């Protein structure tokens, strides 16, 4: 596959990730507090799968690893929203099967070697460690969000989620600059703005509302 098509897939995925942030930001601005819209999680799920495909095509373990955990957390949040069971059965089955299908492709594709993910000559070891650390932190934001939501028994986006997002995003931007990856740079720069804005909305509304989320 040509680089044009590979980057197209990546930009579409990042576009969907950006769209979810726009939806969440606009609704939060209108409500005057940080919200967790259902559409945020639906777009997240679709974008995550596309970015996994992009990571496979780019032979980049940092990108692939960053999506595997959060993928299922998106589904869990849709369950919190009571939106998952309302989706068509074929969609739920295909969505759940998608990661396994992608993994089988990696293992069965004769032109692809899994060990190449760990020995990409275009990525130095220190850079891979830095990028992986950034992705781990960036992914942990959803683990944190999931645990917080389990405690609250509903889907919420607490301030810690946005703080962790900022730290991880800045690390990934650094990685992307050295990697010369326009997809990661564009997606993360936009995210930094939204993460900062959500923190502002939260702390602006906190004195009036006892850190209420919905």
VEXTIVEX-891429 format. One record per residue (C-alpha): x, y, z. Coordinates in steps of 0.5 Angstrom, whole numbers, m for minus. Example, Ala and Ser with C-alpha at 12.3 -4.5 7.8 and 13.67 -1.06 7.14 Angstrom:
BEGIN
R:25:m9:16 $
R:27:m2:14 $
% end
This chain:
BEGIN
R:0:0:0 $
R:3:7:m2 $
R:4:12:4 $
R:m1:16:1 $
R:m6:11:3 $
R:m3:10:9 $
R:m3:17:12 $
R:m10:18:9 $
R:m12:12:14 $
R:m8:16:20 $
R:m11:23:18 $
R:m18:20:18 $
R:m17:17:25 $
R:m14:23:28 $
R:m20:27:25 $
R:m25:22:28 $
R:m21:23:35 $
R:m21:31:34 $
R:m28:30:32 $
R:m30:27:39 $
R:m26:32:43 $
R:m30:38:39 $
R:m37:34:41 $
R:m35:34:48 $
R:m32:41:48 $
R:m38:44:45 $
R:m43:40:50 $
R:m39:42:56 $
R:m38:49:54 $
R:m46:50:53 $
R:m47:46:60 $
R:m42:50:64 $
R:m39:43:66 $
R:m35:38:63 $
R:m39:32:60 $
R:m38:25:57 $
R:m43:25:51 $
R:m44:18:48 $
R:m42:21:41 $
R:m35:22:44 $
R:m34:14:46 $
R:m38:12:39 $
R:m33:16:35 $
R:m27:14:40 $
R:m28:7:38 $
R:m28:8:31 $
R:m22:12:31 $
R:m18:7:35 $
R:m19:1:30 $
R:m17:6:24 $
R:m11:8:28 $
R:m9:1:30 $
R:m9:m1:22 $
R:m5:5:21 $
R:0:3:26 $
R:0:m4:23 $
R:2:m1:16 $
R:7:4:19 $
R:10:m2:23 $
R:10:2:29 $
R:9:m1:36 $
R:8:5:40 $
R:2:7:36 $
R:m1:0:36 $
R:0:m1:43 $
R:m3:5:45 $
R:m10:3:42 $
R:m11:m4:45 $
R:m13:m2:52 $
R:m17:4:51 $
R:m21:0:45 $
R:m25:m4:50 $
R:m25:2:55 $
R:m29:6:50 $
R:m34:0:50 $
R:m35:0:57 $
R:m36:7:57 $
R:m42:6:52 $
R:m44:0:57 $
R:m45:6:62 $
R:m49:10:58 $
R:m53:4:56 $
R:m52:6:49 $
R:m48:m1:47 $
R:m54:m5:48 $
R:m58:m1:43 $
R:m53:m2:37 $
R:m54:m7:32 $
R:m52:m14:34 $
R:m48:m15:27 $
R:m44:m8:29 $
R:m43:m10:36 $
R:m40:m17:34 $
R:m36:m14:29 $
R:m33:m9:33 $
R:m31:m14:39 $
R:m28:m19:34 $
R:m24:m13:30 $
R:m18:m13:35 $
R:m17:m21:34 $
R:m18:m20:27 $
R:m12:m15:26 $
R:m8:m19:31 $
R:m9:m25:26 $
R:m7:m21:20 $
R:m1:m19:24 $
R:1:m27:25 $
R:m1:m30:18 $
R:1:m24:14 $
R:8:m27:11 $
R:10:m20:9 $
R:10:m18:16 $
R:14:m20:21 $
R:12:m19:28 $
R:19:m18:31 $
R:20:m12:26 $
R:16:m8:31 $
R:21:m8:36 $
R:27:m7:31 $
R:25:m2:27 $
R:31:1:24 $
R:28:8:23 $
R:26:9:31 $
R:32:9:36 $
R:32:5:42 $
R:32:11:47 $
R:26:14:42 $
R:22:8:42 $
R:23:8:50 $
R:20:15:50 $
R:15:14:45 $
R:12:8:49 $
R:13:12:56 $
R:8:17:53 $
R:3:12:50 $
R:3:8:56 $
R:2:15:60 $
R:m3:17:55 $
R:m7:10:55 $
R:m7:10:63 $
R:m11:17:62 $
R:m17:12:60 $
R:m15:7:65 $
R:m16:12:70 $
R:m22:15:67 $
R:m25:7:67 $
R:m23:6:75 $
R:m26:13:77 $
R:m33:11:73 $
R:m33:5:76 $
R:m33:8:82 $
R:m38:13:80 $
R:m43:8:77 $
R:m43:12:71 $
R:m39:15:65 $
R:m35:21:67 $
R:m29:25:65 $
R:m25:27:71 $
R:m20:33:72 $
R:m15:28:73 $
R:m16:25:66 $
R:m15:32:62 $
R:m8:33:67 $
R:m6:26:65 $
R:m8:27:57 $
R:m3:33:57 $
R:3:30:60 $
R:2:24:55 $
R:0:28:49 $
R:7:33:50 $
R:11:27:50 $
R:8:24:44 $
R:9:30:40 $
R:16:30:42 $
R:16:23:39 $
R:13:25:33 $
R:17:31:32 $
R:23:26:32 $
R:19:21:28 $
R:17:26:23 $
R:10:23:23 $
R:5:29:21 $
R:m1:25:23 $
R:1:24:31 $
R:3:31:31 $
R:m3:34:28 $
R:m7:30:32 $
R:m4:31:39 $
R:m3:39:38 $
R:m10:40:37 $
R:m12:35:43 $
R:m7:39:48 $
R:m12:45:46 $
R:m18:41:48 $
R:m15:38:54 $
R:m13:45:57 $
R:m20:48:56 $
R:m23:42:59 $
R:m19:44:65 $
R:m21:51:65 $
R:m28:49:65 $
R:m28:44:70 $
R:m24:49:75 $
R:m28:55:73 $
R:m35:51:75 $
R:m32:48:81 $
R:m33:54:86 $
R:m41:54:84 $
R:m42:46:83 $
R:m39:41:87 $
R:m35:38:82 $
R:m41:35:79 $
R:m40:31:72 $
R:m45:27:68 $
% end
